[in-house]
Structures are given as structure tokens and as C-alpha cells.
Amino acid sequence: MIQPHPFTLAPARAEWTAHPGPAPHPFPVAPATAAPQPTPDAGSPLLIDESAAASLLGLSPRTLRNLRRRGVLKSVTVPGVRVVKYRPADLSAFVESLREGGVA
């Protein structure tokens, strides 16, 4: 929708006046809110790089890459720099899957 210019020329006089703005809504409307964003714990990062994830799991980075390529371990690729990172929750889920029945 095209908004009127905030200043309009008054027809009866040659001075600028502020536009009154849009009319109020006829009934109260809750403001639009964005989807809640995950908040990290005080000491936990949102994403962990490959070498740190490998050391946390006690695996080599090569094994971690193989698990990622097989689809066993979820990862995040950072756009623009093509760096692979891992979410702590995904690493925890991987460890839980090992406890339950192992990797296929």
C-alpha cells in the first residue's frame, strides 16, 4: 500500500503541515511477533566447528565427515564461507542414538 508523504501542502495556506497519519484500527490488534528464537545457555555456543565436535565425541574429524556424508550426523553449512558446523543438540542426539542401538 502506498503511504502518503508525511508532509502535505495545505490547500488553504502555503505552509507545510504534518500529515495526521493512518486512521487507528477499529478494534485492538495484537502486534505482530516474530517466531521465538532459540536462546543459548550461558556457556554453550549455538554452533560448534568440526574439530571441536570431533574432540567432544572422541572421534577424528575424518570419521565425523564420513558420518555426516552418510546422513548419520546432522550438520549446518554456513552460507558464504562453506564451513561445516554442528548444533550441540544434534551431537547429543547422535550420542543418544549410539546408546540406544548404534550406527547403521
N, C-alpha and C positions, 0 to 999 in steps of 0.2 A: 504494500500500500504506500502510495506517495504521501509523505508528510509535508504539510505546508511549511514554508520558510518561517523560522522563529520570529522574524521581524517583518511586518507588513506596513505598507504605506496607507495611513488612514485617509479615507476619501474626503473628509470634510476639512482637514488641515494638512499642511505639508510637513509634518514631523513624524518621526518613526515611533511606533508603539510596539510593545511586546505582544506577540500572539498569545491568546489565552491558553492554547494547548488543546489536547484532545478532551472530549467530554468524559466525565467519570463513568465507569461501568455501572449499569443499572442494579447489579447485585454484587455483593462482595465475592471476589475471586482470590483463591489462594495463589501466592506467587509460584511460578514455575521453579521447580527444584531439579538440579541435576542428579543423576544416579549417584548413590553414595560411593565414594572412592575408598579403597582399602587403606587403612592406616597402619603403617608398620609399627611393630613393637619398638620400645625404646632402643634396643640394641640390634635388632635384626634388619638386614638390608632387604630391599624389595627384590633385587636380582643378584645372583652370585655368578661370578665368572667361572669358566671351565676348570681352571687349575684349582681354585678354591673348592669347587664342588667335588672334584676328584679326591682331594685330600680329606674332605669331610666324610666321604663314603669309603675311603681306604682303597680306592681304585686308581688306575693310571688314567691320564687324560685320553689315551687311545681307547681304552675299554669304555670309557664314558661316551666317546664319539660313536663307537660301534653300537652301544645300547640305544643311543639317540637315533641312529640311522635305521635300526631295526624297529623303531617305534615303541620300544620298551620304556624309554625315559623321555618325558616331555621336555621341550626346551623353548626358549624365546630367542628369536633373531632380532637384534637391534637394527632398525632401518637406517640406511645410510652408511653404516660402518661395517655391516655384516659380521657382527660379533655375536657369538652364541653365549647365552646366559641361561641360568636356571632359577626357577622360583623355589624358595625354601619349602613351600607346601608340596611341590611336585617331587622334590627329593625325599621328603617324609613319606609321601605316598609310595614311592619306589621302595623304600626300606620296609614299609608295611607289607607290600606285595611279596617281598622276599620272605618275610616271616610267615606269611600265610601259605605260600606254596611254591615259591621260587620263580625264576625267569624261564619262560618257554624257549 
